Amino acid sequence: MTTATGRPSRRTKPAGGVYQSVDAIPAGTRDADLNIDGKPVRVTNLEKVFWPAEHITKRDLLGYYDQLAPVILPHIRDRAMVMKRYPNGALDEFFFQKRAPSPRPITSPSATSSTHQRTS
């Protein structure tokens, strides 16, 4: 399907089923594959509401991260990351994901960290 300008419609799934950006994923799509550095990355529950008062969804947050990436990634490259998960939205309970998902992308290195108890 093409638009009046002859360009492919953003509503049609791209060849190979992988979208080039979050903005290219049609509204109402629940799950999709994104092209990240030439590799497909599955994103799920795109319509999940994280901030109900503002009706900000997971799709909105991913779009924001996508726009911010060129500015922020050079500053956080090669730094350790901890995943803080909010399964029921940003205003509900959270937990820290301590282990990398399995399987994890080969391009995502992992490291072991130990905790030390502070003594007074």
C-alpha positions as CSV (number, residue, x, y, z in Angstrom):
1,M,0.0,0.0,0.0
2,T,1.3,3.5,-0.9
3,T,0.3,7.0,0.0
4,A,-0.7,9.7,-2.6
5,T,3.0,10.7,-2.7
6,G,4.0,7.2,-3.8
7,R,5.8,6.4,-0.5
8,P,5.0,3.3,1.4
9,S,2.2,3.7,3.9
10,R,3.3,3.6,7.5
11,R,0.4,1.3,8.2
12,T,1.8,-1.6,6.1
13,K,4.2,-3.9,7.8
14,P,7.6,-3.5,6.3
15,A,9.4,-6.2,4.4
16,G,10.7,-8.7,6.9
17,G,8.2,-7.5,9.5
18,V,10.7,-5.2,11.2
19,Y,10.0,-1.5,11.8
20,Q,12.8,1.1,11.6
21,S,11.5,3.3,14.4
22,V,8.8,3.4,17.1
23,D,7.0,6.1,15.2
24,A,6.7,3.8,12.2
25,I,4.6,1.2,14.2
26,P,0.9,1.8,13.5
27,A,-1.2,3.0,16.4
28,G,-3.1,0.1,18.0
29,T,-0.3,-2.4,17.4
30,R,0.3,-4.3,20.6
31,D,3.7,-6.0,19.8
32,A,6.2,-5.3,17.1
33,D,9.8,-5.9,16.0
34,L,12.2,-2.9,15.8
35,N,15.4,-2.7,13.9
36,I,18.1,-1.8,16.4
37,D,21.6,-1.7,14.9
38,G,20.6,-4.1,12.1
39,K,19.0,-6.7,14.5
40,P,15.3,-7.2,15.3
41,V,14.3,-6.4,18.8
42,R,10.8,-7.4,20.0
43,V,8.8,-4.8,21.9
44,T,5.6,-5.8,23.6
45,N,2.6,-4.3,25.3
46,L,3.0,-1.0,23.5
47,E,-0.4,0.3,24.5
48,K,0.3,-0.4,28.3
49,V,-0.4,2.9,30.2
50,F,2.5,3.8,32.4
51,W,1.3,7.3,33.6
52,P,-2.6,7.2,33.7
53,A,-3.2,10.9,34.4
54,E,-1.3,11.9,31.3
55,H,-2.2,8.7,29.4
56,I,1.5,8.1,28.6
57,T,2.0,4.6,27.2
58,K,5.0,2.3,26.8
59,R,5.0,3.3,23.1
60,D,5.3,7.0,24.1
61,L,8.2,6.2,26.5
62,L,10.0,4.1,23.8
63,G,9.5,7.0,21.3
64,Y,11.0,9.4,23.8
65,Y,14.0,7.1,24.4
66,D,14.4,6.8,20.6
67,Q,14.6,10.6,20.3
68,L,16.9,11.0,23.3
69,A,19.3,8.1,22.3
70,P,21.7,10.1,20.1
71,V,22.3,12.6,22.9
72,I,22.4,10.3,26.0
73,L,24.0,7.1,24.7
74,P,27.5,8.5,24.3
75,H,27.5,9.5,28.0
76,I,26.3,6.1,29.3
77,R,28.2,3.8,27.0
78,D,30.1,1.1,28.9
79,R,28.3,1.8,32.2
80,A,26.6,-0.7,34.3
81,M,22.8,-0.7,34.2
82,V,20.1,-1.8,36.6
83,M,16.6,-2.5,35.4
84,K,13.9,-1.1,37.6
85,R,10.6,-2.7,36.5
86,Y,7.1,-1.3,37.0
87,P,4.8,-4.1,35.9
88,N,1.6,-2.1,36.7
89,G,2.7,1.4,35.7
90,A,4.9,4.0,37.2
91,L,2.7,4.8,40.1
92,D,2.4,1.2,41.4
93,E,4.9,-1.1,43.1
94,F,8.3,-1.8,41.4
95,F,11.1,-4.3,41.6
96,F,14.7,-4.4,40.5
97,Q,15.5,-7.0,37.9
98,K,18.8,-8.5,39.0
99,R,19.5,-11.0,36.3
100,A,19.7,-10.5,32.5
101,P,16.9,-12.1,30.6
102,S,17.6,-15.5,29.0
103,P,18.2,-15.6,26.2
104,R,19.7,-12.1,26.0
105,P,21.1,-10.6,22.8
106,I,24.7,-11.5,22.2
107,T,25.4,-7.7,21.8
108,S,24.3,-7.1,25.4
109,P,27.2,-7.9,27.7
110,S,26.6,-8.8,31.3
111,A,28.7,-8.6,34.4
112,T,28.6,-9.9,37.9
113,S,28.5,-7.5,40.8
114,S,28.8,-8.1,44.5
115,T,27.2,-6.2,47.3
116,H,29.0,-5.2,50.4
117,Q,27.3,-4.6,53.7
118,R,28.2,-1.4,55.4
119,T,29.5,-1.8,59.0
120,S,29.3,1.1,61.4
